Amino acid sequence: MKKLRTLAILLIAIVFITCKDSKKIIVKTEPSEKIIQTYFDGEQLLNNIKTLASDNFEGRRTGTKGGEKARDFIITKYKEQHVKPLGETFEQAFSFEGRDKKYNAANVLGFIEGTKHKEKYIVISAHYDHLGIRKKEGQKDSIYNGADDDASGSSALISFANYFKSNPPKHSVILAAFDAEEMGLRGAKHFVNNSIIPYDSIIVNLNMDMISRNDKNELYVVGTRYNPKLKELITNFEQPKNIKLLIGHDGEDKKDDWTGSSDHGAFYKKGTPFLYFGVEDHVDYHGADDSYENIHPAFYEEAVRVIIDVFKEIDSRKL
């Protein structure tokens, strides 16, 4: 009986160890499955927008220490995701005369080489500058943090870089964080007029500006009016479950025309196909309360996921 009891205990131990090992295997496979489903680290997306929209960056106004700090932050994040600079460095410096002084600015340009169409480029863009510190009459100085406008787009650029680590694009990609958008699309205009690569090798611009909050869960896409292939792609795009991807604000409806409202306008004027993703103005647009606390995290993550899906469709086609 003692031998049988010992044998029984041994068998139970083997079964226990086997089951325990099986559970370990399951646990190990779950994170990789989650990455495949979500494309990028959602927690990091929110951490990055929270950082860029914090008071430490003083509203990221062009030519200020806060703007420089934002630029350095994006470069650091690009490097962490193994993104290479488009030129010798990540910075494309430029300057311009404002109403009151000369401004020194810089775009941040990351590069991912395509696996198939290396000589053709998709530019994915957002602007990292905002309004800085302003004073209202009779009030103290306020920091205009610009969480939605446009820390949301800048943080999405970093998430694109995160996505490309595991999903290399077929076309070469430029991740362009533009400066001085709030001063007349200065960074985007400098980019298209002083292109580091042959400009006619750019097949499309995907621009993101204000994509992190909307009470109706609506994300607009502008630009299909000007390109039949893009119109066909977006018209037949499978609608996401949690947000609405809408065509509009392109001059063909009674809504405000956003064709030149953000950095994509510089590409449009050069005749380059574009898609602009953004939400309608909210109560905090260009206000001191455009803060991280007022974004809609679930909507934001889904919006970035949808934009990546649109990119995938474009990347798989010949425009």
BAFI-667096 format. One record per residue: x, y, z of N, C-alpha, C, O in turn; residue in one letter. Coordinates in pm, whole numbers, padded with zeros to 5 digits, always signed. Each point is the difference from the previous one (the first is absolute). Last residue first. Layout:
XYZXYZXYZXYZA/...
END
This chain:
-00119+05394-05563-00077+00122-00025+00040+00066-00133-00056+00103-00037L/+00066-00614+00258+00080+00089-00084-00087+00120-00034-00097-00012-00075K/+00081-00339+00529-00047+00034-00134+00101+00086-00077+00102+00042+00054R/-00077-00191+00413-00014-00124-00078-00040+00025-00145-00009-00093-00079S/+00052+00443+00407+00132-00061-00017-00005-00125-00086+00098-00037-00064D/-00500+00259+00192+00075+00080-00097+00134-00067-00031+00041-00006-00116I/-00303-00192+00449-00067-00012-00129+00077+00076-00108+00019-00050-00111E/+00129+00090+00554+00025-00135-00050-00062-00020-00137+00060-00062-00088K/-00151+00465+00322+00137-00005-00053+00030-00137-00061+00058-00008-00109F/-00459+00055+00335-00006+00070-00128+00138+00000-00065+00014-00023-00120V/-00038-00152+00549-00067-00090-00095-00012+00064-00139+00016-00067-00102D/+00152+00327+00457+00097-00103-00039-00061-00096-00101+00068-00041-00094I/-00354+00353+00280+00093+00067-00092+00110-00096-00045+00040+00001-00116I/-00343-00153+00443-00067+00015-00129+00095+00063-00103+00006-00044-00115V/+00142+00012+00562-00009-00134-00060-00063+00007-00140+00046-00067-00092R/-00035+00457+00351+00135-00033-00047-00001-00136-00069+00065-00018-00103V/-00465+00148+00305+00029+00086-00114+00138-00031-00058+00015-00010-00122A/-00150-00203+00521-00068-00056-00116+00028+00083-00125+00015-00056-00109E/+00154+00210+00519+00067-00124-00038-00063-00060-00125+00070-00048-00088E/-00282+00429+00267+00134+00031-00052+00072-00126-00047+00053-00004-00111Y/-00471-00031+00335-00016+00053-00136+00136+00022-00064+00020-00033-00117F/-00017-00090+00565-00046-00112-00081-00017+00042-00146+00040-00071-00092A/+00085+00413+00412+00102-00103-00024-00044-00114-00091+00074-00039-00090P/-00202+00559+00125-00080-00122+00013+00090-00119-00034+00013-00036-00117H/+00106+00558+00329-00005-00086-00118-00089-00120+00030-00036-00025+00115I/+00150+00374+00208-00122+00016-00078-00002-00081-00130-00096+00009-00077N/+00466+00022+00399-00115-00045+00076-00129+00003-00082-00096-00068+00035E/+00512+00242-00204-00004-00146-00002-00126-00051+00070-00059-00099-00045Y/+00013+00588-00152+00096-00070+00086-00017-00151-00011-00098-00050-00056S/-00082+00541-00096+00030-00112-00090+00112-00080+00067+00117+00008-00038D/-00301+00407+00214-00048-00127+00053+00014-00116-00099-00059-00107+00021D/+00166+00576-00108+00089-00045+00106-00041-00135+00057+00079-00063+00071A/-00195+00190-00589-00026+00053+00133+00094-00059+00104+00070-00098-00027G/-00154-00002-00461+00084+00118+00021-00030+00068+00133+00012+00122+00013H/-00359-00464-00067+00089+00026-00112+00071+00134+00018-00064+00103+00020Y/-00281-00331+00263+00133+00036+00048+00099+00028-00113+00119+00017+00026D/-00581-00158-00094-00006+00121+00083+00138+00047+00044+00019+00119+00030V/-00030-00397-00481-00071-00017+00127+00013+00126+00083+00067+00096-00041H/-00030-00258-00518+00042+00084+00112-00087-00027+00122-00122-00016-00009D/+00177-00383-00336-00055+00134-00004+00041+00077+00126+00027-00060+00104E/+00299-00325-00281-00135+00011+00056-00049+00144-00014+00079+00091-00023V/+00292-00403-00288-00021+00093+00110-00144+00000+00047-00088-00058-00064G/+00476-00108-00348-00086-00058+00103-00013+00100+00115+00101+00048+00053F/+00040-00055-00614+00012+00065+00130-00102-00058+00096-00119-00008-00031Y/+00391-00120-00457-00115-00027+00085+00027+00068+00133+00105-00022+00062L/+00093+00075-00610+00007+00004+00146-00128-00052+00061-00106+00001-00063F/+00440+00083-00431-00119-00057+00064+00017+00001+00152+00110-00017+00052P/+00142+00382-00358+00020-00133+00059-00130-00052+00061-00065+00072+00076T/+00183+00371-00290-00063-00100-00083+00015-00143+00051-00023-00095-00074G/+00155+00532+00272+00103-00056-00089-00056-00110-00089+00073-00059-00079K/-00343+00270+00408+00041+00105-00092+00109-00046-00096+00018+00059-00107K/-00164-00353+00449-00107+00023-00095+00041+00104-00105-00024-00017-00119Y/+00304-00061+00490+00010-00108-00099-00104+00020-00110+00029-00022-00118F/-00042+00317+00479+00124+00024-00074+00020-00105-00108+00048+00030-00109A/-00411-00073+00412-00022+00107-00097+00123+00030-00084-00011+00035-00118G/-00002-00336+00496-00030-00062-00129-00022+00104-00109+00015-00030-00118H/+00043+00153+00583+00122-00019-00079-00023-00068-00134+00080+00018-00092D/-00507+00222+00279+00115-00048+00077+00113-00033-00098-00005+00040-00116S/-00413+00139-00039-00008+00039+00141+00119-00044+00085+00020+00052+00109S/-00203-00073-00600+00127+00065+00032+00016+00032+00147+00077+00088+00035G/-00458-00333-00196+00103-00037-00098+00136+00062+00033+00104-00064-00018T/-00568+00068+00238+00128-00020+00069+00115-00032-00096+00106-00045+00044W/-00626+00291-00026+00093-00068-00088+00138-00006+00068+00062+00103+00024D/-00578-00084+00201+00125+00074-00024+00094-00084-00085+00013-00121+00020D/-00513-00013-00094+00086+00015+00117+00123+00083-00036+00030+00022-00118K/-00393-00188-00172-00024+00133+00057+00084+00025+00125-00021+00099+00070K/+00184-00417-00487-00118+00002+00086-00014+00140+00058+00072+00091-00040D/+00289-00204-00240-00113-00054-00074-00127-00011+00084-00105-00040-00050E/+00552+00182+00200-00052+00097-00095-00118-00048-00081-00057+00077-00078G/+00287-00314+00441+00091+00012-00113-00050+00095-00108+00051+00001-00112D/-00235-00215+00546+00081+00119+00022+00103+00020-00112+00112+00043+00025H/-00278-00545+00017-00065+00130+00009+00098+00112+00024+00121-00023+00005G/-00205-00551+00057+00052+00089-00103-00074+00133+00011-00123+00002+00010I/+00204-00376+00399-00089+00073-00089+00077+00081-00103+00101+00063+00032L/-00100-00480+00366+00093+00066-00090-00081+00064-00113-00060-00070-00081L/-00056-00093+00611-00047+00018-00136+00108+00074-00080+00043+00108+00039K/-00010-00464+00407-00004+00139-00043-00050+00005-00144-00003-00101-00070I/+00029-00316+00302-00016+00091+00113+00003+00148-00036-00036+00084+00083N/+00085-00473-00393-00118-00023+00085-00025+00113+00099-00115+00032+00031K/+00343+00022-00538+00033-00052+00133-00125-00010+00086-00100+00067-00026P/+00097-00102-00520-00020+00092+00112+00039-00065+00133-00039-00114+00027Q/+00240+00015-00523-00091-00060+00098-00009+00089+00123+00100+00029+00066E/-00001+00147-00571+00069-00040+00123-00100-00054+00102-00105+00060+00022F/+00028+00135-00472-00015-00145+00020+00068-00050+00127+00004-00120+00026N/+00014+00582-00149-00141-00035-00016-00024-00147+00030-00103-00036+00057T/+00548+00202-00067-00071+00039+00122-00148-00037-00009-00059-00041+00100I/+00329-00050-00481+00053-00071+00117-00081+00032+00126-00041-00091+00072L/-00053+00324-00473-00046-00139-00008+00045-00078+00122-00076-00081+00054E/+00235+00517-00094-00144+00003+00024-00057-00141-00002-00082-00036+00085K/+00531+00098-00200-00020+00014+00144-00147+00002+00035-00041-00052+00104L/+00148+00041-00555+00045-00126+00062-00017+00005+00152-00041-00098+00062K/-00058+00489-00330-00098-00109-00016+00041-00130+00070-00086-00070+00054P/+00208+00588+00074+00068-00117-00053-00097-00118-00007-00043-00050+00104N/-00067+00490+00073+00103+00036-00097+00072-00119-00061+00088+00018-00084Y/-00435-00033+00429-00057+00078-00111+00102+00017-00113-00037+00011-00117R/+00138-00203+00548-00045-00096-00102-00056+00072-00123-00002-00057-00109T/+00154+00268+00528+00096-00015-00108-00043-00094-00110+00060-00001-00107G/-00170+00019+00665-00011+00101-00106+00104-00031-00108+00112-00042+00031V/-00386-00192+00421+00112-00014-00092-00026+00091-00119-00104-00009-00066V/-00078-00043+00622-00015+00037-00140+00128-00027-00078+00111+00009+00053Y/-00373-00208+00405+00131+00039-00051-00018+00029-00149-00045-00086-00076L/-00286+00018+00550+00016+00020-00143+00141+00046-00033+00053+00093+00061E/-00330-00181+00368+00087-00108-00050+00016+00007-00151-00002-00102-00069N/-00221+00425+00365-00081-00085-00087+00077-00122-00052-00053-00079-00078K/+00253+00420+00356-00118-00047+00074-00086-00095-00081-00074-00081+00057D/+00615+00163-00082-00121+00039-00071-00120-00062+00070-00004-00120+00023N/+00599+00143-00026-00125+00019+00074-00113+00041-00093+00018+00082-00090R/+00456-00169-00041-00009-00067+00130-00130+00021+00076-00014-00052+00111S/+00249+00227-00541-00060-00133-00019-00033-00070+00132-00021-00121+00001I/+00264+00566-00241-00119-00007+00086-00076-00130-00023-00098-00004-00076M/+00427+00034-00272-00005+00122+00080-00134+00005+00074-00105+00021-00061D/+00433-00318-00320-00082-00017+00121+00006+00127+00084+00108+00041+00043M/-00003-00245-00589+00022+00100+00105-00099-00019+00113-00118-00026-00023N/+00360-00215-00435-00103-00027+00099+00027+00092+00118+00100-00015+00069L/+00052+00000-00622+00019+00050+00136-00120-00038+00086-00114+00027-00038N/+00362-00230-00450-00116+00044+00077+00045+00053+00135+00102-00043+00054V/+00205-00087-00408-00126-00040-00065-00123+00048+00076-00106+00014-00059I/+00652+00127-00030-00102-00007+00106-00134-00031-00066-00046+00076-00084I/+00444+00007-00167-00003-00138+00049-00098-00018+00115-00021-00112+00047S/+00135+00534-00264-00098-00077-00076-00002-00148+00037-00079-00077-00055D/+00395+00389+00249-00136+00022+00048-00102-00085-00075-00099-00042+00060Y/+00610-00083+00065-00071+00053-00118-00149+00014+00031-00065-00098+00034P/+00349+00137+00397-00011-00103-00103-00061+00063-00125-00056+00110+00008I/+00112+00168+00349+00126-00073+00010+00005-00112-00103+00108-00038-00045I/-00393+00516+00014-00008-00144+00026+00138-00065-00001+00081+00025-00089S/-00311+00443+00103+00142-00030+00020+00015-00150+00029+00061-00041+00099N/-00488+00237-00170+00078+00087-00087+00151-00024+00011+00078+00054-00079N/-00404-00291+00347-00034-00027-00140+00083+00085-00096+00020-00040-00115V/+00045+00099+00589+00027-00139-00039-00025-00022-00149+00084-00056-00070F/-00198+00469+00269+00145-00013-00016+00036-00140-00048+00089-00018-00084H/-00536+00100+00187+00038+00073-00121+00150-00010-00025+00043-00015-00114K/-00214-00165+00512-00041-00081-00116+00040+00068-00130+00045-00067-00094A/+00031+00306+00494+00085-00119-00007-00032-00087-00121+00091-00048-00068G/-00355+00441+00161+00137+00032-00041+00087-00124-00018+00077-00010-00095R/-00575+00139+00183+00050-00124-00062+00146+00013-00044+00041-00057-00101L/-00272+00400+00364-00020+00002-00145+00058-00118-00074+00048+00015-00113G/-00030+00052+00593+00045+00128-00055-00010+00003-00152+00072+00074-00067M/-00169-00458+00342-00087+00104+00054+00037+00139-00052-00072+00096+00025E/+00336-00477-00130-00129-00011-00067-00091+00114+00042-00075+00055-00081E/+00557-00169+00214-00058+00128-00045-00126-00015-00086-00025+00083-00087A/+00327-00520+00111+00002+00115+00090-00077+00115-00065-00019+00002-00122D/-00005-00573+00054+00024+00135-00051-00006+00104+00110-00076-00012+00096F/+00177-00529-00178-00056+00083+00106+00035+00144-00035+00115+00043+00016A/-00125-00526-00305+00032+00142+00005-00075+00071+00111-00122+00015-00005A/+00293-00507-00213-00080+00042+00114+00038+00145+00030+00105+00027+00059L/-00069-00358-00511+00057+00113+00073-00098+00036+00111-00115+00033-00027I/+00209-00503-00293-00086+00090+00077+00083+00109+00065+00107-00026+00055V/-00112-00375-00490+00076+00073+00101-00092+00104+00064-00089+00055-00064S/-00134-00499-00125+00056+00127-00046+00087+00060+00109-00020-00027+00119H/-00167-00369+00000+00048-00031-00135+00062+00124-00064+00105-00008-00064K/-00107-00072+00612-00085+00040-00114+00062-00041-00134+00121-00020-00011P/-00081-00229+00515+00069+00091-00092-00084+00032-00123-00062-00090-00058P/-00033-00090+00553-00073-00002-00127+00066+00095-00099-00055+00107-00027N/+00204-00160+00480-00045-00137-00026-00068-00015-00136-00025-00112-00045S/+00198+00534+00178+00102-00092+00051-00035-00144-00031+00089-00080-00031K/-00386+00451-00060+00092-00040-00107+00111-00093+00049+00061-00070-00081F/-00380+00263+00387-00064-00096-00089+00098-00054-00104+00002-00119-00029Y/+00136+00471+00312-00015-00123+00078-00059-00112-00086+00044-00115+00009N/-00028+00543-00192+00136-00055+00008-00001-00133+00075+00069-00095-00039A/-00468+00331+00028+00029-00054-00132+00139-00063-00001+00020-00108-00055F/-00137+00339+00436-00068-00129-00005+00014-00065-00138+00009-00122-00010S/+00155+00554+00070+00084-00091+00077-00061-00140+00001+00072-00099-00004I/-00321+00443-00193+00119-00026-00081+00091-00101+00069+00055-00090-00064L/-00426+00255+00300-00038-00104-00096+00117-00033-00093+00017-00116-00039A/+00025+00472+00339+00010-00127+00072-00037-00117-00092+00055-00109+00012S/-00106+00541-00184+00142-00027+00023+00021-00133+00071+00092-00076-00033S/-00534+00237-00033+00061-00046-00124+00146-00035+00016+00048-00098-00057G/-00276+00276+00431-00063-00127-00039+00062-00055-00128+00028-00120-00008S/+00085+00546+00182+00075-00106+00067-00058-00136-00039+00071-00101+00002A/-00177+00570-00160-00010-00126-00069+00097-00101+00064+00070-00074-00069D/-00455+00259+00190+00056+00081-00109+00145+00036+00032+00022+00104+00063D/-00273-00364+00242-00059-00047-00126+00069+00065-00119+00017-00063-00104D/+00148+00201+00512+00000-00146+00004-00057-00057-00130+00063-00084-00065A/+00090+00562+00237-00024-00059-00131+00006-00152-00001+00073-00059-00079G/+00006+00442+00423+00074-00126-00013-00025-00074-00132+00082-00082-00041N/-00066+00584+00264-00089-00064-00098+00067-00130-00043+00086-00002-00087Y/-00044+00330+00539+00070-00085-00095-00104-00069-00089-00090-00069+00049I/+00063+00562+00217-00050-00137-00012+00082-00075-00102+00037+00054-00104S/-00016+00422+00449+00043-00072-00119-00055-00142+00003-00004-00064+00106D/-00286+00403+00168+00139-00041-00001+00034-00070-00131-00089-00039-00076K/-00302+00417+00086+00029-00133+00053+00149-00027-00001+00078+00072-00063Q/-00309+00321-00123-00044-00010+00138+00026-00135+00065-00045-00024+00112G/+00064+00013-00623-00015+00127+00071-00057-00021+00140-00106-00061+00017E/+00393-00327-00242-00130+00062-00024-00013+00125+00086+00057+00007+00109K/+00383-00290-00311-00060+00072+00112-00132+00060-00044-00007+00076-00096K/+00362-00519-00046-00074+00121-00037-00062+00063+00124-00021-00065+00102R/+00404-00332-00309-00056+00064+00120-00066+00131-00041+00062+00083-00068I/-00014-00484-00294+00089+00046+00105-00072+00056+00121-00104-00051+00040G/-00042-00165-00483-00011+00145+00020+00087+00056+00112+00018+00121+00009L/+00108-00573-00300-00131+00051+00038+00014+00148+00036+00090+00067-00052H/+00189-00525-00219-00007+00131+00063-00142+00032+00044-00095-00061-00047D/+00231-00336-00203+00025-00010+00144-00006+00134+00071+00001+00003+00123Y/-00237-00258-00586+00083+00111+00049+00013-00010+00152-00095-00033+00071H/+00043-00354-00483-00073+00068+00106+00087+00118+00044+00121-00002-00022A/-00132-00438-00389+00039+00125+00066-00095+00043+00110-00115-00043+00008S/+00323-00337-00404-00099+00003+00108+00038+00116+00091+00113+00006+00050I/+00004-00173-00581+00031+00092+00111-00115-00002+00099-00113+00035-00034V/+00328-00380-00358-00124+00045+00063+00041+00088+00118+00074-00044+00088I/+00205-00124-00565-00013+00041+00140-00144+00036+00036-00072+00064-00077Y/+00437-00354-00289-00126+00071+00010-00032+00024+00148+00021-00088+00084K/+00356-00166-00238+00017+00133-00059-00130+00081-00002-00002+00111-00052E/+00038-00572+00212+00090+00084+00080+00011+00143-00052+00029+00091+00077K/-00352-00519-00096+00005+00122-00082+00087+00104+00072-00050+00098+00054H/+00031-00528+00148-00025-00029-00140+00016+00122-00089+00071-00005-00101K/-00012+00003+00583+00050-00134-00034-00013-00031-00148+00067-00090-00051T/+00009+00588+00308-00098-00096-00045+00063-00133-00039+00117-00006-00037G/+00062+00375+00412+00017-00045-00138-00102-00107-00035-00024-00091+00078E/+00009+00513+00272-00007-00146+00000+00007-00047-00144-00086+00035-00081I/+00184+00451+00395-00003-00074-00125-00005-00151+00026+00076-00053+00081F/-00165+00601+00149+00044-00137+00015-00020-00077-00129-00082+00039-00084G/+00109+00500+00262-00028-00089-00111+00062-00137+00022+00122-00016-00005L/-00274+00528+00228+00063-00125+00041-00042-00106-00101-00118-00032-00012V/+00171+00606-00010-00082-00121-00014+00079-00119+00051+00123+00001-00001N/-00056+00533+00146+00053-00124-00058-00108-00107-00009-00074-00023+00096A/+00215+00607-00001-00088-00116+00015+00066-00123-00061+00107+00009-00061A/-00064+00557+00210+00078-00117-00039-00081-00124+00033-00046-00017+00113N/-00088+00565-00207-00020-00127+00068+00092-00107-00058+00012-00016-00121Y/-00054+00592+00171+00039-00113-00083-00013-00128+00082+00043-00005+00115K/-00360+00442-00018+00139-00043+00007+00027-00113-00100-00089-00046-00071K/-00338+00285+00117+00075+00068+00104+00148-00038+00005+00080+00073+00059D/-00409-00245-00376-00038+00140+00014+00090+00076+00096+00021+00120-00014R/+00208-00533-00214-00135+00019+00051-00032+00147+00010+00078+00085-00044G/+00287-00406-00252-00028+00127+00067-00147+00005+00040-00089-00018-00082E/+00424-00431+00029-00092+00090-00071-00023+00124+00084+00021+00001+00121F/+00291-00511-00189-00033+00122+00074-00094+00085-00085-00007-00015-00122S/+00212-00539+00193-00038+00111-00086-00031+00120+00087-00016-00013+00122F/+00210-00555-00118-00009+00134+00057-00043+00102-00106+00033-00013-00118A/-00072-00521+00221+00007+00082-00120-00024+00144+00044-00114+00045+00013Q/+00268-00527+00262-00051+00136-00008+00020+00062-00138+00109-00005-00056E/+00048-00436+00206-00146+00001-00001-00057+00138-00028-00114+00012-00045F/+00595-00143-00160-00057+00005+00134-00152-00002-00012-00053+00008-00111T/+00288-00066-00278+00112-00031+00088-00042+00002+00146+00054-00075+00082E/-00463+00004-00372+00126+00058-00045+00114-00043+00089-00002-00109+00058G/-00413-00069+00039-00011+00009-00145+00128+00055-00061+00045-00046-00104L/-00043-00243+00568-00028+00135-00050-00010+00000-00152+00064-00081-00066P/-00206-00358+00350+00119+00070-00045-00036+00144-00040-00115+00027-00032K/-00106-00400+00398-00024+00081-00119+00129+00075-00034+00067+00053+00088V/-00178-00364+00295+00096-00033-00106-00031+00069-00132+00030-00053-00107H/-00238+00107+00554-00072-00088-00093+00085-00036-00122-00050-00057-00097Q/+00217+00354+00428-00042-00119+00076-00071-00101-00089+00006-00120+00026E/+00109+00542-00206+00119-00085+00018-00035-00128+00076+00052-00107-00032K/-00388+00431-00019+00033-00060-00129+00118-00096+00015-00002-00112-00052Y/-00110+00369+00426-00096-00109-00022+00022-00068-00134-00013-00122-00010K/+00276+00501+00114+00032-00110+00092-00092-00119-00023+00045-00115-00002T/-00139+00508-00234+00121-00064-00051+00039-00118+00087+00037-00106-00051I/-00393+00372+00197-00038-00079-00117+00120-00073-00057-00009-00117-00037I/+00087+00417+00391-00079-00114+00046-00036-00091-00117+00014-00122+00010F/+00200+00533-00097+00093-00099+00056-00073-00126+00047+00051-00111-00014D/-00314+00474-00135+00079-00055-00111+00095-00109+00048+00009-00106-00061R/-00245+00351+00381-00090-00091-00071+00073-00068-00116-00015-00119-00023A/+00244+00453+00256-00015-00118+00084-00091-00104-00066+00026-00120+00007K/+00025+00541-00210+00123-00078-00014-00009-00131+00081+00045-00105-00044E/-00396+00413+00091-00001-00058-00134+00122-00088-00024-00011-00108-00058G/-00010+00349+00458-00101-00106-00001-00009-00069-00135-00016-00122-00008G/+00291+00500+00060+00061-00117+00061-00098-00117+00004+00040-00115-00014K/-00126+00467-00373+00014+00005+00145+00070-00127+00051+00017-00097-00073T/-00155+00195-00393+00106+00089+00041+00020+00014+00149+00081+00082+00044G/-00552-00251-00206+00119+00003-00086+00100+00102+00052-00036+00113+00034T/-00308-00347+00307+00001+00106-00100+00132-00002-00078+00106-00024+00058R/-00316-00272+00313+00075-00039-00121+00001+00107-00109-00001-00033-00118R/-00189-00009+00600-00082+00027-00118+00069-00015-00133-00062+00023-00104G/+00271-00118+00540-00038+00142-00011-00076+00033-00129+00018+00108-00056E/+00180-00525+00275+00031+00037-00138-00054+00139-00037+00015+00044-00113F/-00086-00251+00543+00145+00002-00018+00040+00045-00141+00112+00048-00021N/-00569-00133+00168+00049+00137+00019+00150+00011-00021+00051+00108-00029D/-00316-00497-00235+00022+00039+00139+00055+00142+00008+00052+00053-00098S/-00157-00346-00294-00100+00100+00038+00016+00045+00146-00089+00064+00055A/+00371-00399-00250+00010+00114-00090-00096+00112+00038+00026+00118-00027L/-00046-00526+00276+00128+00068+00018+00008+00126-00085+00034+00107+00050T/-00407-00387-00098-00003+00062+00133+00128+00079+00025-00003+00109+00057K/-00031-00370-00443-00080+00122-00013-00008+00074+00134-00003+00122+00004I/+00233-00532-00002+00070+00098-00084-00081+00128-00018+00056+00110+00005N/-00240-00482+00230+00109+00060+00077+00070+00110-00080+00039+00103+00054N/-00371-00359-00268-00058+00093+00097+00107+00067+00084-00012+00118+00034L/+00151-00446-00339-00065+00108-00076-00054+00106+00096+00021+00120-00020L/+00148-00518+00202+00104+00095-00035-00055+00117-00082+00046+00113+00014Q/-00337-00463+00097+00040+00070+00122+00107+00104-00029-00003+00111+00054E/-00140-00401-00401-00098+00103+00032+00036+00080+00124-00026+00120+00007G/+00323-00388-00376-00017+00002+00144-00093+00115+00038+00041+00117+00001D/-00075-00375-00482+00092+00088+00071-00033-00004+00149-00102-00056+00041F/-00122-00236-00363+00100+00065-00085+00103+00081+00076+00116+00007-00042Y/-00515-00314+00162-00005+00143+00027+00102+00081-00080-00013+00122-00008T/-00037-00611-00022-00134+00056-00007+00001+00153+00009-00078+00066-00069Q/+00480-00319+00113-00051-00017-00135-00136+00068-00014-00029+00058-00105I/+00223-00075+00532+00072+00093-00086-00054-00006-00142-00018+00103-00065I/-00144-00414+00376-00053+00133+00028+00066+00103-00090-00068+00091-00050K/+00225-00530+00042-00130+00007-00064-00060+00138+00018-00064+00054-00091E/+00465-00145+00313+00024+00010-00143-00131+00010-00076-00009+00073-00099S/-00009-00141+00573+00046+00133-00037+00021+00016-00151-00035+00104-00055P/-00101-00541+00227-00102+00105+00003+00053+00138-00040-00066+00069-00078E/+00323-00490+00135-00052+00029-00134-00097+00118+00000-00022+00062-00104T/+00227-00237+00508+00102+00057-00087-00055+00040-00136+00051+00093-00062K/-00323-00317+00380+00029+00136+00045+00101+00067-00092-00010+00120-00027V/-00087-00574-00042-00114+00084-00037+00027+00146+00036-00028+00091-00079I/+00343-00410+00215+00004+00017-00145-00113+00092-00046+00022+00087-00084I/-00010-00216+00534+00107+00093-00029+00007+00029-00150+00021+00115-00040K/-00318-00442+00193-00049+00133+00032+00107+00105-00031-00032+00109-00047K/+00151-00556+00002-00092+00039-00105-00054+00140+00023-00012+00079-00094S/+00284-00276+00425+00078+00041-00115-00089+00047-00114+00032+00096-00070D/-00240-00273+00445+00062+00127+00036+00083+00054-00115-00002+00119-00030K/-00189-00545-00007-00103+00103-00008+00059+00138+00027-00035+00098-00065C/+00322-00463+00120-00037+00014-00141-00102+00110-00019+00013+00083-00090T/+00108-00201+00528+00110+00072-00066-00033+00025-00146+00027+00107-00053I/-00331-00367+00300+00002+00137+00051+00106+00084-00072-00026+00113-00040F/+00006-00578-00046-00115+00068-00059-00001+00148+00039-00027+00086-00084V/+00352-00356+00285+00029+00017-00143-00111+00076-00069+00025+00091-00079I/-00087-00208+00530+00102+00106-00012+00032+00027-00146+00016+00116-00040A/-00302-00475+00144-00067+00127+00026+00097+00117-00019-00035+00103-00056I/+00213-00535+00031-00084+00030-00117-00071+00134+00014-00007+00079-00094L/+00257-00237+00462+00089+00037-00110-00079+00037-00125+00033+00096-00069L/-00264-00265+00442+00048+00136+00028+00088+00050-00113-00007+00116-00040I/-00136-00561+00021-00112+00091-00022+00041+00146+00021-00037+00088-00077A/+00346-00428+00175-00020+00011-00144-00111+00099-00032+00009+00078-00095L/+00067-00183+00545+00112+00080-00052-00014+00024-00150+00025+00109-00050T/-00332-00398+00260-00024+00137+00043+00109+00094-00055-00029+00111-00044R/+00076-00572-00026-00108+00054-00083-00028+00146+00033-00025+00083-00087L/+00337-00312+00351+00055+00024-00133-00107+00060-00093+00028+00092-00078K/-00157-00216+00511+00088+00115+00008+00057+00035-00138+00012+00116-00037K/-00270-00505+00097-00084+00122+00000+00087+00127+00000-00034+00101-00061M/
END
